[in-house]
Structure formats: structure tokens, C-alpha cells
């Protein structure tokens, strides 16, 4: 197999199949190079990290489940270093090609996984989502992407960044396959079954969009409104006051957890880390206990507020990103600013530990743009079922309700 999109690690292409029977038999998948695969090294996007760590002795729990279901693993994909990025550019391994938006970033940090699925190199792929690393690439690459409820998929065998935010997520080109994977990966201990009855619209998040982006999403938002009959406008920032404050709560907690998880290795390898990622770790090292304690208290308040809003059958609609993928040739500082701005809307579900799905339902000037739906904790299955119905194309003359 070839890698025309630069989606895979330099020696990351291989073929691994444990059984030819099972619910995923006949399907191929790839995994972000944060996931352990027995006999393969895990780099977390950094060559020095790879040299310092032996080949994995066992598969990550999520990888093992997919292999036992009959899927064939074709390789390990590029990630932003330590998953501490959102643009999909790795200073050591390059930037995968976004086949749906040539000359533009794939988004990250699950860049290679998104590129591989969008380009048809595999049927689906695993990524991780800490602050948007599945939802944003899904939006940029025209894919379905799920960030599940925190804790519903085991993280055993996955290099951590910020454990209270980290989730295993995945990409597919259709909602049905996304749901099939969920049926295998999601644990059954925290299911919240409900019938979607209310629609909430994150007004402050949509207000950040350029007019052309909002115009592109409006028809899909209208379809949702028509389905529910009404919509309740809310501010995603809620008790945090504004989205900048919300992002800061996320940033402080993520930074402390990232430093706790990787700071020991990082302090011995500053020269081996790309400048933009090194700067984030420097900032993480400077976060104080007082800042983190205050942020943790605010997180509790925010989670309680959002959980109350989402109970009793509500779905929350918000943009998956601020717009289509930025140009690949933009200055790194400009891309860094774009990442920070995007975090204002992508950090809500990580903070509240809720599931969120990005749907490839719009284009802006021919470029993909995703619309997201969020549900209460444990509402993953309901969210996936609703997304499948909403995006299904009816056969000519059918009576299928597609809203």
C-alpha cells in the first residue's frame, strides 16, 4: 500500500488482522500514533520520544477490540506532537494532505487519521480528542467525527496528554459506520437513553463565525429547528461569562495535566521538541496551584450548569470549528492564534465530559465545514442515532423523515 497523502508515520504502514470474522470483517482502519500496537513503537509525534520507549508489548484496549471484531489495521498515523496542537502540522513528520481542501491543513491533533479516512486510504480511523482533536479535523476534512462521553472508551495503551479531558474518538465517511464502531468501543455502564425533544443553539459560538460561514450552516440549523419545532438560544459560556473565560478554565487545567503527564520527559528533551509545542509546555510549567484550584472549581460549576441544560432530551447545536481549514502556508503564529480562538468553542464538551459529534453537512466556498451536536453524559448512542437519521439521504420517492 502507498501513502500518497503523507498520513502515516514514515515506517507506519503495515497489515495486521487477527480474525477474518466479526462485525467489522472486511473493513480497514488506522490509528493515531498515540495508540500502542504490539510490536510497534509509539512516538506521540516525536522521534526522541520514540527512541526512548520500547516497542509496545500489547495493543491499546481500543485497538484490541477492533482487531477482535475482524477489522484489519493498516498502520499508524501522524499526530501533532503529544497531541498538544490543533492544526495538524508536525515539525518532525510534516503535515498530511487534506484531500478535501488542497493546500489547507487537516486539523489536528489527529491529522493523519483524518487525512487517511478522507482520502479513502481506510474505512475508519482512531484518533484522540482532548480539546477538539477529532471534531476539528472532521470538520476540516468533511468527515463524521465523534468525541464520546469521557471515560466510555478505555484509554489503556494511549499516550496521555490531559487525562481528565482525553478521549478515544474516531472518524468515518458515514454515520452508520461511526455508530457500528461505537457499539464495539463504548462501555455499557454509563448509558443515558432518551428521546431528543429540545434543541438548544449556542448563540455566542455562532456569533464568532464570519457571515459566509454562518450562511453556509444556516440551512442545516433550520432543518434542526424544523425537526424540533422550536429552538432555545443559550450562551455556551454560561456561568463563565464569556468564551474567553471558558477557554482559560480549560487551558489552565489542560496545561497542569499535560505537565504532570509529560513534564518529566519534556524537561530532559527541550531541544527535541518543536518550538510551538515547547512554548506550550513552558506555559504549562508556569501554571500555579492557585490557578488550577480556581479553574477546577469553575469547571464543577460549568459542568453542573451544562448538565442541567442538557437533561430531559436536549441536544445542543454549535459549530464544529470557526470556519473551514486555514491555509497550510499561513505563518505558524497565525495558526497558533487560530487554535486558541477555536478552543473557545471546542472546549465545552471536554470541560463537561459530554459527547459531541461533528457532521459534514456544509461547505464554505467549496471547503468542508462541520456542524456539531452535543448530548448529556452517556447520551452517545442517542446522539449517533439522531445524527444518522439527520444526515441520511432518502431514496427517490421514499417517505423517510430526514427532517
CORZINOR-V517713 format. One line per field, one symbol per residue. phi: phi as a letter, one per 20 degrees, with the letter a starting at -180 (. if undefined). psi: psi as a letter, one per 20 degrees, with the letter a starting at -180 (. if undefined). A space follows every 50 residues. Layout:
phi = ???
psi = ???
//
This chain:
phi = .dcfdmedggdeeacccebdcpfdgnddbccgfdefcgndeddlncffff fecfgfebfggfffffffeofdedqddfcgglmeacenddfddncgeefe bgncfenbeeffffffffemfbebbecccdcqfdffggffdmcebddfgg necfdfndfedcgfdfcecbdbebfffgfffgfeeffdecedeadgccdd cfffffffffgfffffegffffgfgffenabdfcdgflffnbffffffgf gffgfffffffcgffgfebgfedggffgfffgfffefeffffffffffff fffffffffeflnedddbffbfrfgfffefgfffffffgfffgfdeefff femefbcddedbcclndfbeddcccfgnegffffffffffdfeffgnfdf edm
psi = qrmiikhqqhkiprpophqjqrijpiqqrrqqlippppiqqpikjphhgg hiprqqiqqqghghgghijiqppirpqqqqpjjlriikopihiaoqpohi mpjqqhrailghggggghjjhrhrqpaqogjjiggghgghjlrppporpp iipqjpjppqfnhihpqprrqriqhghghhghhhhprjilpnprppiqpq pnghghiiqqhhgghhhghhhgggghgihrqoprphhciigrhghghhgg gggggghghggihggghikgijpqghhhhhhghghiprhggggghhghgg ggggghhghirlkqqppqqhriarpqqhjqqhhghhhggghhhhiiighg gikqqppppmjrqokjqqpqpqpqrrpikggggggghgghippqqpirjp oj.
//
